[in-house]
Protein backbone atom coordinates (compact mmCIF):
# COMPACT_ATOMS: atom_id res chain seq x y z
CA UNK A 1 0.00 0.00 0.00
CA UNK A 2 1.31 3.43 -0.96
CA UNK A 3 2.08 5.71 1.97
CA UNK A 4 1.43 9.44 1.98
CA UNK A 5 2.71 12.04 4.44
CA UNK A 6 0.05 14.76 4.83
CA UNK A 7 1.31 17.95 6.49
CA UNK A 8 -1.77 20.05 7.30
CA UNK A 9 -2.55 22.02 10.46
CA UNK A 10 -6.32 22.28 9.87
CA UNK A 11 -7.64 19.14 11.54
CA UNK A 12 -10.93 19.12 9.66
CA UNK A 13 -9.29 19.44 6.25
CA UNK A 14 -6.59 16.90 7.13
CA UNK A 15 -9.13 14.31 8.25
CA UNK A 16 -11.30 14.86 5.17
CA UNK A 17 -8.31 14.41 2.86
CA UNK A 18 -7.19 11.35 4.81
CA UNK A 19 -10.64 9.72 4.62
CA UNK A 20 -10.89 10.11 0.86
CA UNK A 21 -7.34 8.93 0.26
CA UNK A 22 -7.73 5.92 2.54
CA UNK A 23 -10.97 5.04 0.74
CA UNK A 24 -8.77 4.72 -2.36
CA UNK A 25 -6.46 2.21 -0.62
CA UNK A 26 -3.76 4.72 0.30
CA UNK A 27 -2.16 4.89 3.76
CA UNK A 28 -2.01 8.41 5.20
CA UNK A 29 0.03 9.81 8.08
CA UNK A 30 -1.02 13.27 9.29
CA UNK A 31 1.37 15.81 10.80
CA UNK A 32 0.11 19.24 11.91
CA UNK A 33 3.46 20.98 12.47
CA UNK A 34 5.78 22.03 9.66
CA UNK A 35 9.02 21.38 11.53
CA UNK A 36 7.93 17.87 12.45
CA UNK A 37 6.64 17.35 8.93
CA UNK A 38 10.04 18.25 7.51
CA UNK A 39 11.79 15.87 9.90
CA UNK A 40 9.49 13.00 8.96
CA UNK A 41 9.72 13.75 5.25
CA UNK A 42 13.53 13.62 5.38
CA UNK A 43 13.85 10.56 7.60
CA UNK A 44 10.74 8.50 6.82
CA UNK A 45 9.83 6.36 3.85
CA UNK A 46 6.87 7.75 1.90
CA UNK A 47 5.60 7.48 -1.65
CA UNK A 48 4.22 11.03 -1.85
CA UNK A 49 4.14 14.26 0.18
CA UNK A 50 1.01 16.40 0.44
CA UNK A 51 1.86 19.81 1.89
CA UNK A 52 -0.14 22.79 3.05
CA UNK A 53 1.73 26.11 2.73
CA UNK A 54 0.74 27.99 5.88
CA UNK A 55 2.01 25.83 8.74
CA UNK A 56 3.41 26.40 12.24
CA UNK A 57 7.17 25.96 12.19
CA UNK A 58 8.50 25.36 8.69
CA UNK A 59 6.06 26.27 5.93
CA UNK A 60 5.21 24.10 2.95
CA UNK A 61 7.64 25.91 0.67
CA UNK A 62 10.52 25.26 3.08
CA UNK A 63 9.62 21.60 3.37
CA UNK A 64 9.43 21.24 -0.40
CA UNK A 65 12.81 22.93 -0.92
CA UNK A 66 14.66 20.82 1.66
CA UNK A 67 13.09 17.51 0.63
CA UNK A 68 13.69 18.10 -3.06
CA UNK A 69 17.43 18.46 -2.38
CA UNK A 70 17.65 14.80 -1.39
CA UNK A 71 14.50 12.98 -2.58
CA UNK A 72 12.67 12.63 -5.89
CA UNK A 73 9.28 11.41 -4.65
CA UNK A 74 6.18 13.33 -5.84
CA UNK A 75 5.42 16.50 -3.85
CA UNK A 76 2.00 18.13 -4.07
CA UNK A 77 1.29 21.51 -2.49
CA UNK A 78 -2.28 22.24 -1.38
CA UNK A 79 -2.91 25.87 -0.51
CA UNK A 80 -5.49 28.64 -0.25
CA UNK A 81 -2.87 31.04 -1.69
CA UNK A 82 -4.27 31.67 -5.15
CA UNK A 83 -1.80 34.15 -6.65
CA UNK A 84 0.24 32.98 -9.63
CA UNK A 85 3.43 34.04 -7.86
CA UNK A 86 2.74 31.53 -5.08
CA UNK A 87 2.10 28.74 -7.57
CA UNK A 88 5.24 29.65 -9.52
CA UNK A 89 7.25 29.69 -6.31
CA UNK A 90 6.02 26.26 -5.25
CA UNK A 91 6.63 24.68 -8.64
CA UNK A 92 9.97 26.45 -8.86
CA UNK A 93 11.05 24.82 -5.60
CA UNK A 94 10.42 21.41 -7.12
CA UNK A 95 6.77 20.64 -6.34
CA UNK A 96 5.12 18.42 -8.93
CA UNK A 97 1.70 20.02 -8.54
CA UNK A 98 -0.02 22.96 -6.86
CA UNK A 99 -3.67 22.49 -5.91
CA UNK A 100 -5.70 25.53 -4.85
CA UNK A 101 -8.24 25.33 -2.04
CA UNK A 102 -11.15 24.82 -2.09
CA UNK A 103 -11.06 21.70 -4.26
CA UNK A 104 -13.16 18.59 -4.56
CA UNK A 105 -11.85 15.55 -2.66
CA UNK A 106 -12.28 13.57 -5.86
CA UNK A 107 -9.91 15.91 -7.69
CA UNK A 108 -7.31 15.54 -4.95
CA UNK A 109 -7.49 11.75 -5.09
CA UNK A 110 -7.25 11.77 -8.89
CA UNK A 111 -4.16 13.96 -8.87
CA UNK A 112 -2.47 11.98 -6.11
CA UNK A 113 -3.06 8.69 -7.92
CA UNK A 114 -1.85 10.15 -11.23
CA UNK A 115 1.41 11.31 -9.66
CA UNK A 116 1.93 7.99 -7.88
CA UNK A 117 1.36 6.06 -11.11
CA UNK A 118 3.85 8.15 -13.05
CA UNK A 119 6.49 7.97 -10.35
CA UNK A 120 6.12 4.20 -10.19
CA UNK A 121 6.45 3.97 -13.94
CA UNK A 122 9.66 5.99 -13.87
CA UNK A 123 11.22 4.00 -11.06
CA UNK A 124 10.52 0.60 -12.60
CA UNK A 125 11.88 1.61 -16.01
CA UNK A 126 10.31 3.00 -19.15
CA UNK A 127 8.69 0.98 -21.88
CA UNK A 128 10.91 -0.90 -24.31
CA UNK A 129 10.32 1.65 -27.05
CA UNK A 130 11.79 4.38 -24.87
CA UNK A 131 15.15 2.77 -24.17
CA UNK A 132 17.08 4.50 -26.96
CA UNK A 133 19.28 7.52 -26.36
CA UNK A 134 17.78 10.81 -27.53
CA UNK A 135 20.33 13.23 -29.01
CA UNK A 136 19.99 16.88 -29.95
CA UNK A 137 23.15 18.89 -30.54
CA UNK A 138 25.15 18.73 -27.32
CA UNK A 139 22.14 17.43 -25.39
CA UNK A 140 21.93 13.70 -24.64
CA UNK A 141 18.92 12.11 -22.92
CA UNK A 142 19.06 8.53 -21.64
CA UNK A 143 15.44 7.60 -20.78
CA UNK A 144 16.15 4.14 -19.35
CA UNK A 145 19.00 5.42 -17.16
CA UNK A 146 17.13 8.59 -16.16
CA UNK A 147 20.15 10.71 -17.09
CA UNK A 148 20.59 13.91 -19.06
CA UNK A 149 23.88 15.41 -20.27
CA UNK A 150 24.34 18.93 -21.62
CA UNK A 151 27.68 19.73 -23.28
CA UNK A 152 29.12 16.60 -21.67
CA UNK A 153 28.05 17.49 -18.13
CA UNK A 154 25.28 15.65 -16.33
CA UNK A 155 22.34 17.78 -15.23
CA UNK A 156 19.86 16.76 -12.56
CA UNK A 157 16.15 17.03 -13.33
CA UNK A 158 13.20 16.27 -11.11
CA UNK A 159 11.00 13.37 -12.21
CA UNK A 160 8.41 15.70 -13.72
CA UNK A 161 11.03 17.80 -15.51
CA UNK A 162 12.61 14.63 -16.88
CA UNK A 163 9.32 13.18 -18.09
CA UNK A 164 8.36 16.45 -19.77
CA UNK A 165 11.75 16.71 -21.51
CA UNK A 166 11.58 13.08 -22.70
CA UNK A 167 8.06 13.59 -24.07
CA UNK A 168 9.07 16.68 -26.03
CA UNK A 169 12.31 15.09 -27.28
CA UNK A 170 10.41 12.02 -28.50
CA UNK A 171 8.15 14.27 -30.55
CA UNK A 172 10.56 16.71 -32.23
CA UNK A 173 9.11 19.39 -34.46
CA UNK A 174 5.58 19.00 -33.09
CA UNK A 175 3.92 21.88 -31.26
CA UNK A 176 2.17 21.06 -27.98
CA UNK A 177 -0.05 23.53 -26.17
CA UNK A 178 0.28 23.89 -22.40
CA UNK A 179 -3.08 22.17 -21.94
CA UNK A 180 -2.01 19.25 -24.13
CA UNK A 181 1.24 18.86 -22.18
CA UNK A 182 -0.72 18.86 -18.91
CA UNK A 183 -2.90 16.10 -20.31
CA UNK A 184 -0.09 14.00 -21.80
CA UNK A 185 2.60 14.41 -19.11
CA UNK A 186 0.69 15.16 -15.91
CA UNK A 187 -2.14 12.85 -16.88
CA UNK A 188 -5.16 14.72 -15.57
CA UNK A 189 -7.53 17.42 -16.72
CA UNK A 190 -5.97 20.71 -15.66
CA UNK A 191 -7.19 23.06 -18.38
CA UNK A 192 -6.10 26.62 -17.70
CA UNK A 193 -3.41 25.67 -15.18
CA UNK A 194 -0.71 26.91 -17.54
CA UNK A 195 1.72 28.14 -14.87
CA UNK A 196 2.56 24.51 -14.10
CA UNK A 197 3.94 23.86 -17.59
CA UNK A 198 5.58 27.27 -17.90
CA UNK A 199 7.55 26.89 -14.68
CA UNK A 200 8.72 23.38 -15.54
CA UNK A 201 9.81 24.42 -19.04
CA UNK A 202 11.74 27.38 -17.62
CA UNK A 203 13.48 25.14 -15.06
CA UNK A 204 14.46 22.66 -17.77
CA UNK A 205 15.83 25.46 -19.93
CA UNK A 206 17.94 26.76 -17.05
CA UNK A 207 19.55 23.34 -16.78
CA UNK A 208 20.03 22.27 -20.41
CA UNK A 209 20.16 25.37 -22.61
CA UNK A 210 23.51 27.07 -23.40
CA UNK A 211 21.63 30.37 -23.02
CA UNK A 212 18.20 29.97 -21.36
CA UNK A 213 17.19 33.44 -22.63
CA UNK A 214 17.66 32.17 -26.21
CA UNK A 215 16.69 28.48 -26.09
CA UNK A 216 17.82 26.20 -28.90
CA UNK A 217 16.14 22.98 -27.74
CA UNK A 218 12.72 23.96 -26.37
CA UNK A 219 11.21 26.72 -28.49
CA UNK A 220 8.23 28.81 -27.47
CA UNK A 221 5.77 29.11 -30.35
CA UNK A 222 3.82 32.17 -29.33
CA UNK A 223 0.10 31.58 -29.07
CA UNK A 224 0.52 27.86 -29.70
CA UNK A 225 2.82 26.18 -27.17
CA UNK A 226 6.26 24.55 -27.21
CA UNK A 227 8.31 22.68 -29.82
CA UNK A 228 11.48 20.61 -29.40
CA UNK A 229 14.34 20.89 -31.89
CA UNK A 230 16.67 17.96 -32.59
C-alpha positions as CSV (number, residue, x, y, z in Angstrom):
1,X,0.0,0.0,0.0
2,X,1.3,3.4,-1.0
3,X,2.1,5.7,2.0
4,X,1.4,9.4,2.0
5,X,2.7,12.0,4.4
6,X,0.1,14.8,4.8
7,X,1.3,17.9,6.5
8,X,-1.8,20.1,7.3
9,X,-2.6,22.0,10.5
10,X,-6.3,22.3,9.9
11,X,-7.6,19.1,11.5
12,X,-10.9,19.1,9.7
13,X,-9.3,19.4,6.2
14,X,-6.6,16.9,7.1
15,X,-9.1,14.3,8.3
16,X,-11.3,14.9,5.2
17,X,-8.3,14.4,2.9
18,X,-7.2,11.3,4.8
19,X,-10.6,9.7,4.6
20,X,-10.9,10.1,0.9
21,X,-7.3,8.9,0.3
22,X,-7.7,5.9,2.5
23,X,-11.0,5.0,0.7
24,X,-8.8,4.7,-2.4
25,X,-6.5,2.2,-0.6
26,X,-3.8,4.7,0.3
27,X,-2.2,4.9,3.8
28,X,-2.0,8.4,5.2
29,X,0.0,9.8,8.1
30,X,-1.0,13.3,9.3
31,X,1.4,15.8,10.8
32,X,0.1,19.2,11.9
33,X,3.5,21.0,12.5
34,X,5.8,22.0,9.7
35,X,9.0,21.4,11.5
36,X,7.9,17.9,12.5
37,X,6.6,17.3,8.9
38,X,10.0,18.3,7.5
39,X,11.8,15.9,9.9
40,X,9.5,13.0,9.0
41,X,9.7,13.8,5.3
42,X,13.5,13.6,5.4
43,X,13.9,10.6,7.6
44,X,10.7,8.5,6.8
45,X,9.8,6.4,3.8
46,X,6.9,7.7,1.9
47,X,5.6,7.5,-1.6
48,X,4.2,11.0,-1.8
49,X,4.1,14.3,0.2
50,X,1.0,16.4,0.4
51,X,1.9,19.8,1.9
52,X,-0.1,22.8,3.1
53,X,1.7,26.1,2.7
54,X,0.7,28.0,5.9
55,X,2.0,25.8,8.7
56,X,3.4,26.4,12.2
57,X,7.2,26.0,12.2
58,X,8.5,25.4,8.7
59,X,6.1,26.3,5.9
60,X,5.2,24.1,3.0
61,X,7.6,25.9,0.7
62,X,10.5,25.3,3.1
63,X,9.6,21.6,3.4
64,X,9.4,21.2,-0.4
65,X,12.8,22.9,-0.9
66,X,14.7,20.8,1.7
67,X,13.1,17.5,0.6
68,X,13.7,18.1,-3.1
69,X,17.4,18.5,-2.4
70,X,17.6,14.8,-1.4
71,X,14.5,13.0,-2.6
72,X,12.7,12.6,-5.9
73,X,9.3,11.4,-4.6
74,X,6.2,13.3,-5.8
75,X,5.4,16.5,-3.8
76,X,2.0,18.1,-4.1
77,X,1.3,21.5,-2.5
78,X,-2.3,22.2,-1.4
79,X,-2.9,25.9,-0.5
80,X,-5.5,28.6,-0.3
81,X,-2.9,31.0,-1.7
82,X,-4.3,31.7,-5.1
83,X,-1.8,34.1,-6.6
84,X,0.2,33.0,-9.6
85,X,3.4,34.0,-7.9
86,X,2.7,31.5,-5.1
87,X,2.1,28.7,-7.6
88,X,5.2,29.7,-9.5
89,X,7.2,29.7,-6.3
90,X,6.0,26.3,-5.2
91,X,6.6,24.7,-8.6
92,X,10.0,26.5,-8.9
93,X,11.1,24.8,-5.6
94,X,10.4,21.4,-7.1
95,X,6.8,20.6,-6.3
96,X,5.1,18.4,-8.9
97,X,1.7,20.0,-8.5
98,X,0.0,23.0,-6.9
99,X,-3.7,22.5,-5.9
100,X,-5.7,25.5,-4.9
101,X,-8.2,25.3,-2.0
102,X,-11.1,24.8,-2.1
103,X,-11.1,21.7,-4.3
104,X,-13.2,18.6,-4.6
105,X,-11.8,15.5,-2.7
106,X,-12.3,13.6,-5.9
107,X,-9.9,15.9,-7.7
108,X,-7.3,15.5,-4.9
109,X,-7.5,11.7,-5.1
110,X,-7.3,11.8,-8.9
111,X,-4.2,14.0,-8.9
112,X,-2.5,12.0,-6.1
113,X,-3.1,8.7,-7.9
114,X,-1.9,10.2,-11.2
115,X,1.4,11.3,-9.7
116,X,1.9,8.0,-7.9
117,X,1.4,6.1,-11.1
118,X,3.8,8.2,-13.0
119,X,6.5,8.0,-10.4
120,X,6.1,4.2,-10.2
121,X,6.5,4.0,-13.9
122,X,9.7,6.0,-13.9
123,X,11.2,4.0,-11.1
124,X,10.5,0.6,-12.6
125,X,11.9,1.6,-16.0
126,X,10.3,3.0,-19.1
127,X,8.7,1.0,-21.9
128,X,10.9,-0.9,-24.3
129,X,10.3,1.6,-27.0
130,X,11.8,4.4,-24.9
131,X,15.2,2.8,-24.2
132,X,17.1,4.5,-27.0
133,X,19.3,7.5,-26.4
134,X,17.8,10.8,-27.5
135,X,20.3,13.2,-29.0
136,X,20.0,16.9,-29.9
137,X,23.1,18.9,-30.5
138,X,25.2,18.7,-27.3
139,X,22.1,17.4,-25.4
140,X,21.9,13.7,-24.6
141,X,18.9,12.1,-22.9
142,X,19.1,8.5,-21.6
143,X,15.4,7.6,-20.8
144,X,16.2,4.1,-19.4
145,X,19.0,5.4,-17.2
146,X,17.1,8.6,-16.2
147,X,20.1,10.7,-17.1
148,X,20.6,13.9,-19.1
149,X,23.9,15.4,-20.3
150,X,24.3,18.9,-21.6
151,X,27.7,19.7,-23.3
152,X,29.1,16.6,-21.7
153,X,28.0,17.5,-18.1
154,X,25.3,15.7,-16.3
155,X,22.3,17.8,-15.2
156,X,19.9,16.8,-12.6
157,X,16.1,17.0,-13.3
158,X,13.2,16.3,-11.1
159,X,11.0,13.4,-12.2
160,X,8.4,15.7,-13.7
161,X,11.0,17.8,-15.5
162,X,12.6,14.6,-16.9
163,X,9.3,13.2,-18.1
164,X,8.4,16.5,-19.8
165,X,11.7,16.7,-21.5
166,X,11.6,13.1,-22.7
167,X,8.1,13.6,-24.1
168,X,9.1,16.7,-26.0
169,X,12.3,15.1,-27.3
170,X,10.4,12.0,-28.5
171,X,8.2,14.3,-30.6
172,X,10.6,16.7,-32.2
173,X,9.1,19.4,-34.5
174,X,5.6,19.0,-33.1
175,X,3.9,21.9,-31.3
176,X,2.2,21.1,-28.0
177,X,0.0,23.5,-26.2
178,X,0.3,23.9,-22.4
179,X,-3.1,22.2,-21.9
180,X,-2.0,19.3,-24.1
181,X,1.2,18.9,-22.2
182,X,-0.7,18.9,-18.9
183,X,-2.9,16.1,-20.3
184,X,-0.1,14.0,-21.8
185,X,2.6,14.4,-19.1
186,X,0.7,15.2,-15.9
187,X,-2.1,12.9,-16.9
188,X,-5.2,14.7,-15.6
189,X,-7.5,17.4,-16.7
190,X,-6.0,20.7,-15.7
191,X,-7.2,23.1,-18.4
192,X,-6.1,26.6,-17.7
193,X,-3.4,25.7,-15.2
194,X,-0.7,26.9,-17.5
195,X,1.7,28.1,-14.9
196,X,2.6,24.5,-14.1
197,X,3.9,23.9,-17.6
198,X,5.6,27.3,-17.9
199,X,7.6,26.9,-14.7
200,X,8.7,23.4,-15.5
201,X,9.8,24.4,-19.0
202,X,11.7,27.4,-17.6
203,X,13.5,25.1,-15.1
204,X,14.5,22.7,-17.8
205,X,15.8,25.5,-19.9
206,X,17.9,26.8,-17.0
207,X,19.5,23.3,-16.8
208,X,20.0,22.3,-20.4
209,X,20.2,25.4,-22.6
210,X,23.5,27.1,-23.4
211,X,21.6,30.4,-23.0
212,X,18.2,30.0,-21.4
213,X,17.2,33.4,-22.6
214,X,17.7,32.2,-26.2
215,X,16.7,28.5,-26.1
216,X,17.8,26.2,-28.9
217,X,16.1,23.0,-27.7
218,X,12.7,24.0,-26.4
219,X,11.2,26.7,-28.5
220,X,8.2,28.8,-27.5
221,X,5.8,29.1,-30.3
222,X,3.8,32.2,-29.3
223,X,0.1,31.6,-29.1
224,X,0.5,27.9,-29.7
225,X,2.8,26.2,-27.2
226,X,6.3,24.6,-27.2
227,X,8.3,22.7,-29.8
228,X,11.5,20.6,-29.4
229,X,14.3,20.9,-31.9
230,X,16.7,18.0,-32.6
